[in-house]
Amino acid sequence: MLKSLLFDRWRWAVLLPALLLALPVIIILASWLEPQTEIWRHLRQTVLADYVLNSLLLAGGTGLGALFIGTGSAWLISQYQFIGRRYLQWLLLLPLAMPAYIIAYTYTGMLDFAGPVQSQLRSWFGWSYGDYWFPEIRSLGGAILMLALVLYPYVYMLARNAFAEQSASLLEASRTLGMTPRQHFWRVALPLARPAILTGMALAMMEAFADYGTVQYFGVPTFTTGIFRTWFGMGSAQAAAQLAALLTSFVLFLLLLEKWSRRKVRYYYQGQKHSAAALRTVGPLRQLGLLLLCLLPVLLGFILPAWRLLSWALANWQRTLNDSFWQLVWNSFSLAALAAVLSVVLALLFAYAKRLRRDPVVRLPVQLAALGYAVPGTVIAIGVMIPLAWFDRNVDLLAEQWFGVRTGLLLSGTLLALLLAYSVRFLAVSLHGIEAGLERIKPNMDNAARSMGLSPLQVLRRVHVPLLSGSVLTALLLVFVDVLKELPATLILRPFNFNTLAVRAHELASDERLADAALPALAIVLVGLLPVILLARSTERRMRGTD
């Protein structure tokens, strides 16, 4: 047994890269072995309470906002027939293509004192500064609203599927018991959909914990902004890592809480098939009301910000559409393509190894490596930078002692560091889809191929990869877009004088050059539409029963 473990190439092929991908998270958690007492005393006396409170309020407020918008729109779409419903069921997914930091820039440009909304109000009523009150967009409440507007689709997707899968017999049983439609929603439909809704809410809250661009731009002190300040402002990578470990513990606690909340929740449908409840028809006036209610999140979360970005981009394209912009496009697209290919190759390796070796030696390292998706990009960046900087320092020291030369930075501050961080962050995105695709391939096909003399690697290359082409392409696209939008990890790890669309949009917006930031931001949004369209088509096919 021991000999088979030691000389099994597939187990080692998984174990080594999986541990490498898990290393940043392990190093972050291990940073507490060397506490930075003085810095923590200073943080505790000054800003730590703000970091904790604001992060919790941000995540909690975003989760509640996503819960309210996502569940409400999912119920209306799945239960009522009204004008525009056919289009709204996928239009409600569009805000997923809008990164939170980009929607923050656009709403600031529209709602700030010098923006068109307040300027028009002053023009209409003859007001001047101090004569009226207007809600401050650059605030914790503003950050919660921005994040909820782009993250509610997580709840909407899962809740809509859960509502649509509920049998018509449940509604009929509720009616026989004298329940009104409202009582049926609260007592029957909502409890049945609770596991899916809580999962979507947890995803939205994890994204809120991970956000950097929005809170930094709005000046809200959270863990992510505090990590940057501690590292670059106070010059302590160790203290920044410990802050990152504290943030990671919050995220992991949220994951455990979500699983614990449905530990005893088990709902089953009787029989293999059930008829879906027929859509309820309502009068023209109520149809208009339902249309407006479902259109509002799309309008605020995508249409208005996209229109504002487009108007800025068209007004400034002669100045911003230059060689520098095309260099940003090349940097962003090439980096995203490399990261997507690397993540998908690793996902294929891990998923196929789990298929070949169904034991904890393979399964547990893969699960540990896939944990990175639940960890904020800021945390992963620090977890990558610390070991790479240690390696560079020691290699440089040895080279100087032995050969009298300085090697400088070999790994940290290079594209290799960025690719490692992206692989840690987004491996789970590609792994989930490829594992689902592999499960649909019968083991008999593996046995037939092996009986023809093919090795396991040949079976993967000649049998599974062609059958998994759809899953592989989807995984490539999803990771590509996620990397294109990633901001904090890119800000920390990018090589000197290397910019991407996300970083450049952030820099310009931070300098209050919102109109100049529109073109790179719009490019990110347009590319982000691709997986949303793919997701909408896949969801529609599944709802129609064609999958």
N, C-alpha and C positions, 0 to 999 in steps of 0.2 A: 504493500500500500504506500509506504513512505517513498519507495523507489519510483513508483508511478507518478507521485506528486512532484518529485524532484526533477524528473526528466520529461515531464509533460510540456511540450512546447506551447500548446494552446493556453494552459494555465499561466505560464510565465508571460506569454504575449498579452494577457489581460492584466496580470498582477502588476507588472512594472509600470505601464502607462497609467493604470488606474491609480496607483499610489502617487505617481507624479502629479496627476490632476487633483488628487485629494490633498497634496502637500500644502498649498496655500491656506486652505481652511484649517488644517492641523496646526500650522505655524501661528496663525492668528489666535487660535484657542490656547496654544502653549505659551503665548506671550505673557500670560499671567504668572508664569513661573518666576519672572523677574520684574516685580511691580516697581513702577516709577513713583515712589512715595511723594517726592516734592511736587512733581507736576500734578499728581492726583489731588494733593492738598489744595493746590492753586485752582484746579478745575472745580473741585467741590465747593470752594468758597466763592466762586465767581459764576461760571456758566453751566456747570453740569446739570443743575436742576432744570434749567431752560432746555437743554438738549433732551433730557428724559421726557419732560412734560410736553414739549412741542412735538417730539417724535410720536409719542403716544396719541396726542390729540390729532395729529396729521393722519396717522394710520387709522385711528378709530373713526374720525370724521369722513375720511375717504371711503372706508368700508361701509358706513351707514349711507352715504350718498349713493354709492354704487348699488347697494342693496335696494334702496328706494326706487331709483331710476330703472335699474335692470329688471327687478322683479315686477314692477308695475307695467313696464312696456312689454315684458314677456307674457304676462297674463292677458293683456289686451290683444296682443297679436295672436295668441293661441286660442282665444275664446270667442272673439267677435269678428264678424264680417263687416267691413266698412271700406269706404273709398280709399284707394291707395295702399291697402293692407299688403297686397302682393309685392309691392316695391319696398315698403317700409320694413318688411321682415328682414331684408338684407341691408337696407340703408342704415338701420340701427347699428350695424357693425362698423360703419365707416370711421367713427372716432378712434378705433384701434390703430388706424394709420397715422394719427396725429400724436407725435410725442408730446408729453406733458410740458416740457420746457419750451416747445415751440408755441403751443397754445397760450402759454403764459406771456410770451413776447407779444403775440398779436393782440391779446386782450388788454395788455398794458398800453400798447399803442392806441387802442380805441378808447379806453376808459380813463387814462391819465388826465391830469389837469389840462395839458395842451392837446389832448386827443380830440377827435371829431365830435364825440358825444357831449362832453362838457363844453366844448367851444360852441356847439349849436345851442345848447341850453342857455349859455350866457348871451348869445346873440338874440335869442327869442325873448328872453325876459329882462334883458338889460342888467344882468347880474355882474358883479366883479368878485375878485378873490375875497373870501370871507363872508359873502352874503348868503351862501347856501351850503348845505351839507350833501356830500356825495360819498358813497361807500368807497373805502380805500382798497384798491385791488391788490396792492403790495402788502399783504398781511397774511396771517395764518389762515384766516377764513378764505381769502382769495386763493391760496395754495390748495386748500381742501377742495374748493369748487373746481379749480382747473383739473386736478387729478381725478375727481369724481366724473367729470365730463368725458374724459378719455378712457377711464377704466371700467365704467359700468358695463361695457359689452361682455366682460368676463362673467358677470352675474347673468346678463341677458341670455347669452348662449346656453348656459347650463340650465337656467330656469325654464327657458322656452322648450328645450328638449324634455325636461321633466314634466312640464304641464301637458305637452302634446302626447306623451306616452301614457297618460292616465286614461283609463277605460271609460267609455260612456256609461257603463253600468254603475260607476261610482256616483255620477251626477244623478242618475235615475234613482239610486238608493237614497241619496240626500233629499231628493224631492219627495219621495214617499214618506220620509221622516219629517216632512214639513219645513225643511230648511230653505231659506231664501238663497239666491245666488251669492250674496255677500257672505252669509253664514257658511255656505259650501266652500268658499275660498279660504276663510279663516280656519275652519274646523277640519276640512278634508284635504283640499288641494295643496294648501301651503305646508302642512305637516308632511305630506308625501314628498314634496319637492325640497324639503329642508336640507337634506344632505347635499344636493347639487347646489343650492343657493349658498350654503355656508362655504362650500369649496370655492365658488366664484368670489365670494366676499373675502376669503382668506388670500386668494391670489391678488385681489385689488389692494389689500392691506400690505402685502409683501412688496408690491411695486411702490407703494407710498413710502414704506421704510427705506427703500433703495433709492428714492428720487434725490437727485442733487441739483440739476439745472433749475428747476422751479423754485425750490426753497432758497437757493443761493441768489437767484435773481430778485426774489421778493424780500430778501434780507431776513429770512426766518431762521433762527439758530436751531439746527437739529443735529443728530449724530453725524450725518453725512458731511455737513458743512464743518462741524467740529473736528472731524477727522482731518480734513484739509488744513484747517487752521493749526491744529496741534502739530502736524507733520511739517508743514512749510513755514508756519509762523513761529512756533516754539522750537522747531528743529529736532523733534524727538519722534523717530519712527517707531520706537518701542511703545511710547504712550499712545501714539495713533493706532497702533495695532491692538492695544488693550481697549481703546474706545471701540474699535471695529469688532473686537470679540464680544463686547457688551451688546452692541447692535445685533450681532449674529445670534446671541442668546435670545434676544427679543423675537427674532424671526423664527428660530427653532421652537421657542415656546408657543408661538402662534400656530405653527404646524402641528405640534402635539395637542394643543387645545382644540384645534379643528377636528383631529381624529378622535379625541376623547369625547367631544360633544355628540358624536354619533356612534359611540361604542355600543349602545343598546338599541340603536334605531335600525330596525329591519322591517322593510315593507316588501311584500310579494304580491304579484298578480296571479289570479287563479287561471290556469291554462296557459298554453303557449301563445295564443293569439287573442287579441281583444280589439274591439272596434273603438276607434277614437271618437270622442264626443264631437257632434256636429257644431259648426260655428254658429253662434247666435246672431240673428239679424236684428238690427235696431233701426229706428227712424232716421230720416235725413239729418235732423238737427243733432242727434246723438252721434251719428257717423262723423259729422264735421268736428264735433268735440273730441272724439277718439283720434281722428286724423291729426288734430292740432297737438294733442297730448303726446302722441308717438313721434310727431315731427319735431317737437321742441328739442329733445336731446340731440337729434341729428343736426338741427340748425345751429345750436350753441356749441356742440362738440366738434363739428366738422365744417359745415357750409360757411358760416360767418368767418371763422379763422382762415379757411382756405381762400375765400373771396378777398379777405384783407391782404393775405400774403400775395395773391395774384395781382392785386391792384398796386401794391408796393413794387413788386418785381417788374411789372410793365412800365411803371413810371421811372424806374432806375436802371432798366436793362442795358442801356448804352454805356453806363459807367461800370456796372457790376458784371456784365457778361464779357469777361476778358480772359486772357491767358491764365491768370491766377485762378479763376473759377474752374476752368477746365482741368487745371492741375489738381484742384481739390476733388473734382469728380473722379479723376484717375486714381488718386490716392485712396479715396473712399471705396471705390468699386473694386480695385485690385485687392485691397486689404480685406474687404468683406468676402470676396470670392475665395481667397486663400483660406480664411478662417472657416468658411462654409465647407469647403472641400475637406479640410483637416478634421472638422467635427464629424462630418458624415463618415469618413473613413474610420475614425475611432469608434463611432456608433455601430458601424457594420461589424467591426472586429469584436466589440464587446457583446453585441446581440447574438452573433453567430457562435461565439465561445460559450455563452450561456445556454444556447441550444445544444451544443455538443457536450458540455460538462455541467450537468444539473446538480451542482453541489455548492456549499457555502464558500469554498476557496475561490470560486469564480464569481458567484452571485454577490457576496458582501462587498468586495472591492469595487464592483461596478456600481452598486447602490451608493457607496461612499463617494465615488467620483461624480455621480449624477446629482449629488447634493448641492453642487455649486449654483444651480439655477435658483435655489431659494436664498442664496447669499447675495447681498448688494454688490454692484460692480466696484464700488469704492473699497469694500473689504477685500475682494479678490485681488484688486490692484496692489494693495499693501501686502497681502500674502504672497504675491508673486515677486514684488520688488525686494522684500527682505532677504530671501535666500539667494536671489540673483546678485544683489549687492554684496552679500557675504562672499559668494563665489568669486566675483570680480576682484574684491579687495585681496583675498588670499592668493589668487593667481598672480595678481600684480605684485604682491609682496614677494612671492617665491621667485618670480621671473627677475625681479630686481636683485634679489640676493644671489641667485645662481648665475644669471647671465648679464646682469647690469643693464637690463632694458625694462621699460615700463609698458605694460600691455594696455592700460587704460580700461575702459568699459567694454567688455566683450559681450555680455548678455543684457544687462540692465540698460534701459534707454535704447533698445533696439526693437525692430519689428518682431523678433522672436519672442520677446517678453509680452508684446501685445497679443500675438497669436496664442501663446500659452494661456493668458488671461481669458481670451474669448473662448478657448476650448473648455476651460473650467466653467465659465459662465453659461455656455449654451449647449454643452454636450447633451443635457437632458432633453432639449428641444428635438434634436435629431434622433436620439436614442428611443424616445417614446414612439415616434412614427415608424421607425424601422422594426422595432420589436413587435408592434402591432401587425406590420406586414408579414414578418416571419411566422407569426402564429397562424396566419391563413394558409401557409404552405404545409401540406401534409408531410409527416415524417416519412411516409412511404416513398416520396420522391428522393429523399436523401438516401434511403436504403437502395433504391433502384440505381442511382448514380454511383454509389460506392460499389455495388455488385458488378458494374462495368469497368472497374479498375480506377476510378477517379479518386484522388486524394481529397481530404476535407477542404483544402484551399481551392482545388479545382471545382469542387461542388459549389462552393460559394461564388466563384467567378463565373462559371458557365451555366449554373442553374438558378441560384438564388438572386444574383444581381439583376439578370434580365427580368425575372418575375417581380422584383422589388423596384422596378424603374419608377413607377408612380410614387411610391413612398420615398425613394431616394431624392427625386426631383422636388417633392414637397419639402423634405427636410432641408435640402440645399437652399431653397427659396426662403424658408422661415429663418434659418440662421443668417443668411445673407442680409435680410432686412433688419434683424435684431442687431447685428454688428454695425450696420449703417447708422442706426439710431443711438447706439451706446455712447454715452458722454463721459461719466466719471472715470471709468477705467482707461479710456483713451486719453483724457486730460493728464492723468498721472503717468502713464507708461509710454506715451508716444515719443519717438526720437526727436532730438532737437531740430527745430525748423521743419517739422513734419506736421501738416494740418490735414484734417478731414472736414467734410461738410458740417458735421455736428459740432466740432470744436470751433470752426470759423463762425458759424451762426451764433454760438454761445459768446465768443469774444466780441463780435460786433454788437450783439444785444447788450452785453455788459457795458459797452462804451456808449450805450443809448443810440446806436446807429441802427435803429430797428428797420428802416427802409432798406438799408444795405444788407441786413441779415435775411431779408425775405427770399432772395433767390436760392441760397443754399438750403434754407429751411423748406422752401417749396419743393426742391429736388428730393429731399428726404421724404416728404409727405407723399409725393407722387409715386416713388418707389415702394413706399409702405402700403400703397393701395393694392399691390399685386397679391400678397398673401391674404388680404381681406377679401378680395374678389374670389380667390381660390377657396377660402373658407366658406364664403356665402354659397358658392355653387355646390360644394360638398354637403353643406347642411341642407340645402334645398333638395338635393337628390336623396339624402337619407330620409327627410321628412316625407318624400313622395314614395319611399319604399323601393327605390330603384337600385340601392346598393346591395 
